[in-house]
Amino acid sequence: MSQQPYEQELAKALLEAGMEEPEIRETARRRLPAKTEIRIQAPFDPVTEETELYRRLAQEIDDRYDRYVQESTNEENT
């Protein structure tokens, strides 16, 4: 038994009933996933903590992270 006639009848009924323009937009808006952003304020900077740990274990070839550490400590003091 084929479902195609039933599907066509259902599609026709839905198209004939139609929706008003604001309803279509509202329905589409409700289907969109909510935009969420979760931020957690840490009492310390994990990058700075990890950098300090690595500096205790090994010597850096260059001073790439010095500026970052200085900036992060300045932000903590303000």
ZAMI-76908 format. One record per residue (C-alpha): residue number from 1; residue in one letter; x negated, y negated, z. Coordinates in Angstrom, 2 decimals. Example, Ala and Ser with C-alpha at 12.3 -4.5 7.8 and 13.67 -1.06 7.14 Angstrom:
# residues 2
{1,a,{-12.30,4.50,7.80}}
{2,s,{-13.67,1.06,7.14}}
This chain:
# residues 78
{1,m,{0.00,0.00,0.00}}
{2,s,{-1.51,-3.30,-1.09}}
{3,q,{-1.67,-6.28,1.25}}
{4,q,{-2.23,-8.74,-1.57}}
{5,p,{1.47,-9.68,-2.04}}
{6,y,{1.79,-10.32,1.69}}
{7,e,{-1.35,-12.44,1.71}}
{8,q,{-0.11,-14.44,-1.28}}
{9,e,{3.27,-14.98,0.38}}
{10,l,{1.59,-16.11,3.60}}
{11,a,{-0.73,-18.48,1.72}}
{12,k,{2.23,-19.92,-0.18}}
{13,a,{4.22,-20.44,3.03}}
{14,l,{1.27,-22.16,4.69}}
{15,l,{0.66,-24.42,1.71}}
{16,e,{4.32,-25.37,1.44}}
{17,a,{4.58,-26.18,5.14}}
{18,g,{1.50,-28.35,4.88}}
{19,m,{0.05,-30.61,7.51}}
{20,e,{-0.05,-34.33,7.74}}
{21,e,{-3.43,-35.98,7.23}}
{22,p,{-3.97,-36.93,10.92}}
{23,e,{-3.09,-33.39,12.00}}
{24,i,{-5.61,-31.92,9.56}}
{25,r,{-8.34,-34.19,10.87}}
{26,e,{-7.46,-33.50,14.50}}
{27,t,{-7.45,-29.75,13.90}}
{28,a,{-10.81,-29.95,12.14}}
{29,r,{-12.21,-32.07,14.99}}
{30,r,{-11.08,-29.53,17.59}}
{31,r,{-12.79,-26.72,15.68}}
{32,l,{-16.17,-28.45,15.80}}
{33,p,{-18.45,-27.32,18.62}}
{34,a,{-18.93,-29.86,21.37}}
{35,k,{-22.18,-31.80,21.25}}
{36,t,{-23.82,-31.18,24.57}}
{37,e,{-27.21,-32.07,25.86}}
{38,i,{-28.45,-30.91,29.21}}
{39,r,{-31.24,-32.84,30.85}}
{40,i,{-32.88,-31.89,34.08}}
{41,q,{-34.91,-34.46,35.96}}
{42,a,{-37.89,-32.72,37.47}}
{43,p,{-39.69,-34.13,40.50}}
{44,f,{-42.99,-33.62,38.63}}
{45,d,{-44.20,-33.48,35.03}}
{46,p,{-44.76,-29.81,34.11}}
{47,v,{-47.13,-30.72,31.25}}
{48,t,{-49.35,-32.71,33.58}}
{49,e,{-49.32,-29.94,36.17}}
{50,e,{-50.27,-27.32,33.59}}
{51,t,{-53.01,-29.55,32.14}}
{52,e,{-54.51,-30.05,35.59}}
{53,l,{-54.46,-26.28,36.13}}
{54,y,{-56.29,-25.64,32.86}}
{55,r,{-58.81,-28.35,33.67}}
{56,r,{-59.63,-26.55,36.90}}
{57,l,{-60.23,-23.32,34.95}}
{58,a,{-62.23,-24.67,32.00}}
{59,q,{-63.93,-27.78,30.71}}
{60,e,{-62.30,-29.61,27.80}}
{61,i,{-64.30,-30.22,24.63}}
{62,d,{-62.65,-33.58,24.04}}
{63,d,{-60.47,-35.88,26.15}}
{64,r,{-57.20,-35.42,24.28}}
{65,y,{-55.02,-35.24,27.37}}
{66,d,{-56.58,-38.08,29.36}}
{67,r,{-54.30,-40.71,27.83}}
{68,y,{-51.21,-38.54,28.41}}
{69,v,{-52.14,-37.97,32.05}}
{70,q,{-52.79,-41.69,32.57}}
{71,e,{-49.44,-42.61,31.00}}
{72,s,{-47.54,-40.04,33.04}}
{73,t,{-49.12,-41.17,36.30}}
{74,n,{-48.33,-44.80,35.43}}
{75,e,{-44.67,-43.85,34.86}}
{76,e,{-44.54,-42.04,38.19}}
{77,n,{-45.88,-45.11,39.99}}
{78,t,{-43.33,-47.49,38.48}}
